[in-house]
């Protein structure tokens, strides 16, 4: 539970540090600019808020590793990507998008801090404990933090502790060690953000 506020808070700080030109730089998500990625984070913050109040007495069906269904990295040409791009440009500018993200991200952080780790919640037709659900968002926040900073300079990356935790989850999903000793580099290779070394098949988490 302590890793979620580190990952989520570091991501918020990175968004705050962006200058105007960086909003229209490419991100690590294929086909998305940085502004598109931040709009996607707005949707993620909403998901956290909705899921944490969607409690259930049903038994857990997934954990922080089995939640993920690995696939092939996308090309950014799907309908969801088109929606994200349209949503991002609907704002009057970076300040209004930042403000919307901020409001939701702060609320999501407070809701997470108040949640009982053992409570079970429902999302995407699956049931997880709050602890496992928030661990999935450590992964989500860390990978998208890497996406945010992949082509930028002067913006801090994810904390070492959340990189290491995300690596452990991704190795569990991939079923094999990742192809680098450096956590940042390993995650970029493993998830298709950078071309993977020969013999390793990257996986998209979604």
N, C-alpha and C positions, 0 to 999 in steps of 0.2 A: 504493500500500500504506500510506502514512503517513496517508491520510485515514480509513481504517477505524478505527484506534484513537482518533482524535479524535472521530468520530461516535459510536462505541460507548461510549467513556468518558464523553462528555457526557450520553448517554442514561442511563447508570447513575447518574451524579451527580444527574440530574433526578429519577429514581425515588427515590433516597435522601432527597431534600429534601421529599418529599410529607408533609403532615400527615394525620392520620386523616380529617378531613372531606373532603380532596381526593380520596381514593380512590373516593368515591362520587359525584364530580362527573362531568358528561358529558365525553367525550373528543371529538376531532375525527372519530372513526370512527362512522358512523351506527349508532345503537342500542347503542353500547358505553359503559360507564362507564370511568373511569380504571383501575379494578381489572381490568376485562376486557382492556383494552389491555395491561396489564403481564403478564397470563397469556399473551396472544398473543406477547409478547416472550420468555417462557419457551420457547415452541415454536420461535421464531426462533433462540434460542441453541442449542437442540438440533439444529436444522437445520444450523447452522454447523459444529458438532462432527461430525455424521454426514457431511456433504459433504466436509469437509477430509480425511477418511480414506478416502473413496470415490474413490480415484485410478484413472486409466485411461490406456491408451496410445492410445485412439481420438482422432482429430482433433477439434478444437473445432467445435461446431455453432452456437454462439451467442457473442456478446460482451456487454459491459456494457449496450449499447443494445438489441440485437436479442433479448436474453433476455426483455424485457418484452413482454407481449401486451396492448395497451391495450383497455379495455372501458369500459362505462358505470359511474359510481360506484354502489356498492351501497346498499341501504336498510337493511342490518343484519337482514334477515329470513331469510337463507339458513341452511342447516344448519350451516355452519362457525361462523357467529356465535352460533348457539344453543349449540354445543359450548363455545365460548370463555366464554360467560356462565356455563354450568354449571360449567366448570372453575374459574373465578375464585371463585365462592362456595363451592367445596369446601374452601378453606383456612380455618383457624381465625381468620384476621384478616390485616391488612396486614403484620404482622411476619413471619409464616410465608411469605407470598407473596414478600415482599422477599428473604427468606433464600434461597428456592428460585431466584429470578431471579438473585441475586448469585452463588450457587455456579456456575450454568451460564454466566452472562455472563463471569465471570472466566476460567473454563476455555476458553470460546470465544475470548476475547481472547488467551490464551496460545497456543492452537492456531494462531490466525491469525498471530501474530508468528513462530512457528516454521516456517510453511509456505513452500515455495519458490514464488515468484510465477509461475514458468513451468510448474509442474506442472499437469496437466489433471485435473479432477474431474468427477464425474457427479452431476447433480441434476435431478429432474423429467424424466427421459429425455432430457436435453440434456447436452452436454459444454462446459465453459468452462475457461479457465485460472484458477488460484487468484486472480490479480490481477483478472480480470474478475468472478469470483464475489464477491470481497470488495467490489468496487465496487458490485455490486448491493445489498450490505448497507449501504454508505454511503447509498444512496438509501433503503432500507428504514428504517434507523435515523433518518435525518434527517426523513423524512415522519412517522414515528411519534413522533418528538420534538415535531414541530409538533402532532400530534394530542394528545399528552400535555398540552401547555401552552395549547392553543387557548382554553380557557374558565377558565384558572387565572391567578392573580396570584402574584407572588413566587417563581416557578420559572423558572430560566434556560432560554432556548431553545437551538437548535442553534448551533454555531460558524459564523461567516461563511464560512469556507473550505468547509465541508461543504454549506452552503446553495448556494453558487455551483457546486460540483461537481454537486450534485443537479439544479440548474436546467439545466445543460448536458446531462445525461442525459435529463431530461424533455423538453427541446426536441427532442432527437434522436428520442425516441419519438413526440412529437406532430407532428413534421415542420413546425413553425412556431415563431416566437418566442413567448415567454410574454407575457401581457398586463399586465405591470407592470415598471418598472425595479427595484423593490424585490424581492430574491430571495424573502424570506419570503412576501410578499403574492402574488407571481407563482406560487409553488408551491401556495399555498392555492387560488387561482383555477383553476390548470391541472388540479388533481386533484379538483376538486369539493368541497373542504373549505369554500370560500366561493363564493357565486354569481358565476359568471364574467361579465365584461363581454359585451355584445352582440357577436356575431360570432365568439366563441371557444367551441369545444366542448370541455368538460373531458374528461380521460381518467383512468380508474382503471388503476393499474399492478398486474398480477397474472398 
